[in-house]
Structures are given as structure tokens and as C-alpha cells.
Amino acid sequence: MPKDYYSILGVEKGASQDDIKKAFRKLAHKYHPDKPGGDEQKFKEVNEAYQVIGDETKRKQYDQYGADFEQQGGFGGGMNWDDFMRAARGQGGMGGMNFNFGGFDFGDIFGDVFGFGGASRGRGQARGRDVEVDVQLEFREAVFGVEKEVKLMKHNACDVCHGSGAEPGSAMKTCDTCGGRGQIAHVQRTILGNMQTVTNCHACEGTGQIPEKKCKHCGGDGAVRSESSYTVKIPAGIDDGEAIRLSGKGESAGVGSVPGDLYVRVHVRPEEGFVREGVHIYTEARISYPQAVLGDKIEIETLEGTKKLVIPEGTQSHTQFRLKGLGVTNVRGGAKGDQYVKVIVDVPKKVNRKVKKMLEEMKDEI
């Protein structure tokens, strides 16, 4: 069944290029697979439609040939879907490519729609890998917050050349491969017209300059594997499995790159007698039958020390009492949690004759 690109974008055949672009932005935003409720297949369809009728030349060919019009080489005139999605997500691994399909730039479209820059404009920068480390916390460390030192081995910017790749004291010169532009353009002819890809120059890593002498310590890579140590402030109220992001503390990808991020994931050991659910703490207290019947004032262990709890007369077993504000700090802001105490009435299995006689006398009165 031939595809109706106008129908896919929800526009009339005589729609202006501005209307087509607006329709694409709306649908791409709706179906982007990285967004909640996204649909990768529909996202692919609207992008395929926009590649064609969003370009004046391809649109004329499509209008002329109608059902006989087919794209060559699948998505994007030879570009596969995985590569396109990496560009749309602004991910590395494509050498900082810019894609220009016969006159319109998908990097411009995605950067405008999604706010994460799709394919980069100008020189693209490689990005180092994100790194994750695990930290073990005691129950109360997570509740009240703590500072922890984390150490890890990773690729860091060379501490001799500071990531430039140049031997200290040596000059930098214009890259002969790209002429100082930092990028190299390649043009491929397809049935849909010329497809231009712009990649970071492999010689200078997109910087436009190369050192006259390479750094002896890192061999000109700009990065070396070394140990890093960070003091991490763990906020009060963090929960088991949550992570703290340290921006720019991940790995370096070498010359001309920006470092990734470091994620510190916490794992919390339980503490006997306390159960945490979100910002609330749950505990139990055992009372005697006379205490339940007559009422009493008992001591309760909380995370902030011993507190008094009034047990009213006639308290039933498994009744739950609330101690306001004795829970966990909300790490995302908002009210502090509470402590809930469930009292359990202990009924003795055996009693002496005197107690038994008293209970029998009271049986009809209770």
C-alpha cells in the first residue's frame, strides 16, 4: 500500500512548507520514543514523511510520481534508523554528524522541538561515558544525611597537558585535514538528491588545531586512566536505590571532549525495629492486657530518641498511632514524614488462680 505522506503529517496537499514543518514538530514531539507515551514506529513514519514533503525538491518528485515514488535505501536515502535515532537523541558515537537532507537540517528541527540539540550545529564535541558507583549506607545515614568518599578508576583528562594532547610548552597549529574548521563534509548522491553528512575531523577531534608535539604522558590522547576521589554529600531522606548525579565527573573521551557524569547509587541497610515506606516510618510496641484496658503512658523508640506515647483506655490490639513529624525528611522538598506505631496487646497464655478468679468475676461485666 503506497504511503500518503500528507495524510501521515495531517496536512493538505497544497499546504505551505511552514504548515508542514509545524505539523511535523507537533507529531514528532508527541511520538518521540524517549517521551512518555511515545511510539517509535509512528515517530519513524512522520520523520520519513517530513524528509520527503518537507523538502521542496523531493516534494515535487513525490507529487509527480505519486504511488511510484519510493525512497532509496530505506530511511533517509541510505541512512539507517538506528543512526537517525542517535542523531535525534543528540548522542555521541556518530562523530558529531550533522544531517542535511537536500536543504533542511534535521539537527535544527530536533534541537528546536526537543531541546537537546539533535545533531549539533557547528562543531560537535565528543562526550565521555557516564560512570556509576555504589555506596552502602546505614539506615540512619540515609535518614539524616552523611558525607561519603568514593574512589574509582576511570579515564580522566591528562593532568600534564590538561586534556589538550599537546606537550607542555609546544605550540598548536591549524589542522591540515580540515583546514581549521574542525569538521569534514561528505556528499552522497541518492535518488532523492544529495545527502550531506558533516563529521568531526578525526585528526583534530573537532578542535581545528593539532599540537606540534604530542603530550608524552598521554600520547596525545588527552586522557589517561587514573584514580579519582570525590567527597559526596548524601542528602537527608535519600532512599534505597536512588542516585546522586555529579555533573562532569564521569569519564573523559580525550581531546576536544566534555566529560560524562558520575552517578552515585546508594544502597541502604535495614535497621531492626524500623520499617521505612517513602517518608514514613513504621514501628511496633507491645502492651499488656491491663494497659490496653486501663490505658497507660509508654516509651517509644524513634529515630530522634525515646518519646512518650499515651495509650487511651480500651485500646484494641493492632491499633495504629501517629507521631507527627518523626518520620523522614522529604528529599524532594515538602512536609517531613511521620512515625506510625502499631500497638499489639499481649494476652498471657497462662494465669495464676488468683488472676483467673478475678477475670471470671469480671467476665460478665466487661
C-alpha positions as CSV (number, residue, x, y, z in Angstrom):
1,M,0.0,0.0,0.0
2,P,1.6,3.3,-1.1
3,K,2.3,5.8,1.7
4,D,0.4,9.1,1.8
5,Y,2.9,11.4,3.4
6,Y,0.4,14.3,3.5
7,S,-2.0,12.1,5.4
8,I,0.7,10.9,7.8
9,L,1.5,14.5,8.7
10,G,-2.2,15.5,8.7
11,V,-1.8,18.3,6.2
12,E,-3.5,19.1,2.8
13,K,-1.6,18.5,-0.4
14,G,-1.3,22.3,-1.0
15,A,0.0,23.0,2.5
16,S,2.8,25.5,2.8
17,Q,6.3,24.5,4.0
18,D,5.6,26.3,7.3
19,D,2.4,24.4,7.9
20,I,4.3,21.1,7.1
21,K,7.1,22.0,9.5
22,K,4.6,22.9,12.2
23,A,2.7,19.6,11.7
24,F,5.9,17.6,11.9
25,R,7.1,19.4,15.1
26,K,3.8,18.6,16.8
27,L,3.7,14.9,15.8
28,A,7.4,14.4,16.4
29,H,7.0,15.8,19.9
30,K,4.0,13.6,20.5
31,Y,5.5,10.3,19.3
32,H,9.2,10.7,20.2
33,P,10.1,7.3,21.8
34,D,12.1,8.9,24.6
35,K,9.0,10.7,25.9
36,P,6.2,9.1,28.0
37,G,3.6,7.6,25.7
38,G,5.9,7.8,22.7
39,D,5.6,5.5,19.7
40,E,8.8,4.7,17.8
41,Q,7.0,3.3,14.7
42,K,4.8,6.4,14.3
43,F,7.8,8.6,15.0
44,K,9.6,6.9,12.2
45,E,6.7,7.4,9.8
46,V,6.3,11.1,10.5
47,N,10.0,11.7,10.1
48,E,10.0,9.7,6.8
49,A,7.1,11.8,5.6
50,Y,8.8,15.1,6.6
51,Q,12.1,14.1,4.8
52,V,10.1,14.0,1.6
53,I,7.4,16.7,1.6
54,G,9.4,18.9,3.9
55,D,11.9,19.4,1.1
56,E,10.9,21.3,-2.0
57,T,12.7,19.1,-4.5
58,K,11.7,15.8,-3.0
59,R,8.2,17.0,-2.6
60,K,7.9,17.8,-6.3
61,Q,9.2,14.3,-7.2
62,Y,6.7,12.8,-4.8
63,D,3.8,14.8,-6.2
64,Q,4.9,13.9,-9.7
65,Y,5.4,10.1,-9.3
66,G,2.7,9.6,-6.6
67,A,2.4,5.9,-5.8
68,D,5.6,5.0,-7.7
69,F,7.7,7.3,-5.5
70,E,9.9,5.2,-3.2
71,Q,12.8,6.2,-1.0
72,Q,16.1,4.6,-1.9
73,G,18.0,2.6,0.7
74,G,15.3,2.7,3.3
75,F,15.1,5.5,5.9
76,G,16.8,8.7,4.9
77,G,18.2,7.8,1.4
78,G,20.8,5.3,2.7
79,M,20.9,6.3,6.4
80,N,19.6,3.6,8.7
81,W,17.1,4.2,11.5
82,D,19.5,3.5,14.4
83,D,21.9,6.2,13.1
84,F,19.0,8.6,12.7
85,M,17.7,8.0,16.3
86,R,21.2,8.6,17.7
87,A,21.3,11.9,15.9
88,A,17.8,12.7,17.1
89,R,18.8,12.0,20.7
90,G,21.9,14.1,20.4
91,Q,24.1,11.1,21.3
92,G,27.7,10.6,20.5
93,G,29.1,7.7,18.6
94,M,28.3,9.4,15.2
95,G,31.3,11.6,15.2
96,G,29.3,14.8,15.7
97,M,27.4,14.3,12.4
98,N,25.1,16.9,11.0
99,F,22.5,15.6,8.5
100,N,21.3,17.9,5.8
101,F,18.6,16.3,3.5
102,G,18.6,18.3,0.4
103,G,18.5,21.7,2.1
104,F,16.9,21.3,5.5
105,D,18.7,20.4,8.7
106,F,17.2,17.8,11.0
107,G,19.5,19.0,13.8
108,D,17.8,22.3,13.6
109,I,14.4,20.6,13.8
110,F,15.2,18.3,16.7
111,G,17.1,20.9,18.7
112,D,14.1,23.2,18.4
113,V,11.4,20.6,19.2
114,F,13.1,18.6,21.9
115,G,15.6,21.0,23.4
116,F,18.5,18.6,23.4
117,G,20.1,19.7,20.2
118,G,19.7,16.7,18.0
119,A,22.6,16.9,15.6
120,S,24.9,19.6,16.6
121,R,25.2,23.0,14.9
122,G,28.8,23.9,14.3
123,R,31.5,21.8,15.9
124,G,30.2,18.8,17.8
125,Q,32.0,17.6,20.9
126,A,32.5,14.0,21.9
127,R,31.3,13.2,25.3
128,G,32.8,10.8,27.8
129,R,31.0,7.9,29.3
130,D,28.8,8.2,32.3
131,V,30.0,6.2,35.3
132,E,28.1,4.7,38.2
133,V,29.4,3.7,41.6
134,D,27.6,2.1,44.5
135,V,27.7,3.3,48.1
136,Q,26.5,1.4,51.2
137,L,24.6,3.5,53.8
138,E,23.4,2.6,57.3
139,F,19.7,3.2,57.8
140,R,20.2,6.4,59.8
141,E,22.8,7.8,57.5
142,A,20.2,7.7,54.7
143,V,17.6,9.3,57.1
144,F,19.8,12.1,58.4
145,G,22.3,12.6,55.5
146,V,26.0,12.0,55.5
147,E,29.2,12.6,53.6
148,K,30.9,9.7,51.9
149,E,34.2,9.5,50.0
150,V,34.1,7.5,46.8
151,K,37.1,6.3,44.8
152,L,37.2,4.9,41.4
153,M,39.4,4.2,38.4
154,K,38.4,5.9,35.2
155,H,39.7,7.9,32.2
156,N,40.4,11.5,33.3
157,A,41.8,14.5,31.4
158,C,45.6,14.2,31.3
159,D,47.0,16.1,34.3
160,V,50.1,17.0,32.3
161,C,48.6,18.6,29.2
162,H,45.2,19.2,30.8
163,G,43.4,17.3,28.1
164,S,44.8,19.3,25.1
165,G,47.0,16.4,23.9
166,A,49.9,18.8,23.5
167,E,53.3,18.6,25.2
168,P,53.5,21.5,27.6
169,G,55.3,24.4,26.0
170,S,54.7,23.2,22.5
171,A,52.6,25.3,20.1
172,M,49.3,24.4,18.4
173,K,48.9,24.6,14.7
174,T,46.0,24.6,12.3
175,C,44.8,21.1,11.3
176,D,45.8,20.3,7.7
177,T,43.0,17.8,7.3
178,C,40.1,20.1,7.9
179,G,41.7,23.5,7.4
180,G,40.9,24.5,11.0
181,R,37.1,24.0,10.6
182,G,37.0,21.0,12.9
183,Q,34.6,19.2,10.5
184,I,34.6,17.4,7.2
185,A,31.7,17.3,4.9
186,H,30.8,14.3,2.7
187,V,28.2,14.4,0.0
188,Q,26.4,11.3,-1.3
189,R,24.2,11.3,-4.3
190,T,20.9,9.4,-4.0
191,I,17.7,9.2,-6.0
192,L,16.3,11.8,-3.6
193,G,19.1,14.2,-4.2
194,N,22.3,14.9,-2.4
195,M,22.7,13.8,1.2
196,Q,25.4,15.7,3.1
197,T,26.9,14.4,6.3
198,V,29.2,16.6,8.4
199,T,31.5,14.7,10.8
200,N,34.1,15.9,13.3
201,C,37.6,15.8,11.9
202,H,39.3,12.6,13.1
203,A,42.7,14.3,13.0
204,C,42.0,17.1,15.4
205,E,38.9,15.7,17.1
206,G,36.8,18.6,16.0
207,T,39.0,21.3,17.6
208,G,40.5,22.6,14.4
209,Q,44.0,22.5,15.8
210,I,46.7,19.9,16.4
211,P,49.8,20.1,18.6
212,E,53.2,20.4,17.1
213,K,54.4,17.9,19.7
214,K,52.1,15.3,21.3
215,C,52.0,15.0,25.1
216,K,54.4,12.3,26.2
217,H,52.3,11.4,29.2
218,C,49.1,10.6,27.4
219,G,50.5,10.1,23.8
220,G,48.4,12.9,22.5
221,D,45.1,11.3,23.6
222,G,44.3,14.0,26.2
223,A,43.1,11.4,28.6
224,V,44.7,8.8,30.9
225,R,43.3,6.1,33.3
226,S,43.8,7.1,36.9
227,E,42.2,7.0,40.3
228,S,39.7,9.7,41.3
229,S,38.4,10.5,44.7
230,Y,35.3,12.6,45.5
231,T,33.6,13.6,48.7
232,V,29.8,13.2,48.1
233,K,27.2,14.9,50.2
234,I,24.4,12.5,50.7
235,P,21.2,14.4,51.4
236,A,18.9,13.6,54.3
237,G,16.0,11.4,53.2
238,I,17.6,9.6,50.3
239,D,16.1,6.2,49.8
240,D,17.5,2.8,48.8
241,G,18.3,2.6,45.1
242,E,18.3,6.3,44.5
243,A,21.3,8.0,42.9
244,I,23.1,11.4,43.0
245,R,24.5,12.8,39.8
246,L,27.8,14.6,39.9
247,S,27.9,16.6,36.6
248,G,31.1,16.4,34.7
249,K,32.7,13.8,37.0
250,G,32.4,10.9,34.6
251,E,35.0,9.7,32.1
252,S,36.9,11.9,29.6
253,A,36.8,11.0,25.9
254,G,40.1,12.7,25.2
255,V,41.0,15.8,23.2
256,G,38.1,18.1,22.4
257,S,35.6,16.2,24.6
258,V,33.4,17.0,27.5
259,P,33.4,14.6,30.4
260,G,30.4,12.4,31.2
261,D,28.6,12.4,34.6
262,L,29.2,10.3,37.7
263,Y,26.2,8.6,39.3
264,V,26.5,7.6,43.0
265,R,23.8,5.0,43.7
266,V,23.0,4.3,47.4
267,H,22.1,1.0,49.0
268,V,20.6,1.3,52.5
269,R,21.0,-1.4,55.2
270,P,17.8,-2.0,57.2
271,E,17.6,-1.4,60.9
272,E,15.8,-3.8,63.2
273,G,12.6,-2.3,64.6
274,F,12.1,0.3,61.9
275,V,10.5,-0.1,58.5
276,R,10.6,2.8,56.0
277,E,7.9,3.4,53.3
278,G,8.7,6.6,51.5
279,V,8.9,9.4,54.1
280,H,7.1,7.4,56.8
281,I,8.5,5.2,59.5
282,Y,6.6,2.2,60.9
283,T,7.3,0.5,64.2
284,E,5.5,-1.7,66.7
285,A,5.1,-1.6,70.5
286,R,3.7,-4.4,72.7
287,I,1.5,-3.6,75.7
288,S,-0.1,-5.8,78.4
289,Y,-3.8,-6.5,78.6
290,P,-4.3,-4.3,81.7
291,Q,-2.5,-1.4,79.9
292,A,-4.9,-1.8,76.9
293,V,-8.0,-1.9,79.2
294,L,-7.0,0.8,81.7
295,G,-4.8,3.0,79.5
296,D,-1.2,4.0,80.1
297,K,1.8,6.1,79.0
298,I,4.6,4.2,77.4
299,E,8.0,4.9,76.0
300,I,8.5,4.6,72.2
301,E,11.8,4.4,70.3
302,T,12.0,6.9,67.5
303,L,14.8,7.9,65.1
304,E,15.1,11.1,67.3
305,G,15.3,9.3,70.6
306,T,12.8,8.0,73.2
307,K,9.3,9.6,73.1
308,K,6.2,9.2,75.3
309,L,3.0,7.7,73.8
310,V,-0.3,7.9,75.6
311,I,-2.4,4.7,75.4
312,P,-6.1,5.5,75.9
313,E,-8.4,3.2,77.8
314,G,-9.9,0.4,75.8
315,T,-7.2,0.3,73.1
316,Q,-7.6,-2.6,70.8
317,S,-4.7,-4.8,69.6
318,H,-3.1,-3.6,66.3
319,T,-4.4,0.0,66.8
320,Q,-2.0,2.4,65.0
321,F,-1.0,5.7,66.5
322,R,0.6,8.6,64.5
323,L,3.6,10.5,65.8
324,K,3.6,13.6,63.6
325,G,6.9,14.8,62.1
326,L,9.0,11.9,63.4
327,G,9.5,10.3,60.0
328,V,12.0,11.1,57.2
329,T,12.9,14.4,55.6
330,N,11.4,14.6,52.1
331,V,14.5,14.8,49.8
332,R,12.5,16.5,47.1
333,G,11.0,19.1,49.4
334,G,7.7,19.1,51.1
335,A,6.5,18.0,54.5
336,K,8.5,15.7,56.7
337,G,7.0,12.2,57.2
338,D,5.5,10.7,60.3
339,Q,6.1,7.7,62.5
340,Y,3.3,5.2,62.8
341,V,3.2,2.9,65.9
342,K,1.1,-0.2,65.9
343,V,0.4,-1.5,69.4
344,I,0.0,-5.2,69.9
345,V,-1.8,-6.4,73.1
346,D,0.0,-9.3,74.7
347,V,-2.6,-11.8,76.1
348,P,-0.9,-14.2,78.5
349,K,-1.2,-17.9,77.7
350,K,-1.5,-18.9,81.4
351,V,-2.5,-17.0,84.5
352,N,-2.4,-18.0,88.2
353,R,-5.5,-18.9,90.1
354,K,-6.0,-15.5,91.7
355,V,-5.9,-13.7,88.4
356,K,-8.1,-16.3,86.8
357,K,-10.7,-15.9,89.5
358,M,-10.7,-12.1,89.1
359,L,-11.1,-12.4,85.3
360,E,-14.0,-14.9,85.7
361,E,-15.7,-12.4,88.2
362,M,-15.2,-9.6,85.7
363,K,-16.3,-11.6,82.6
364,D,-19.9,-10.7,82.8
365,E,-19.2,-7.1,83.5
366,I,-16.9,-6.4,80.6
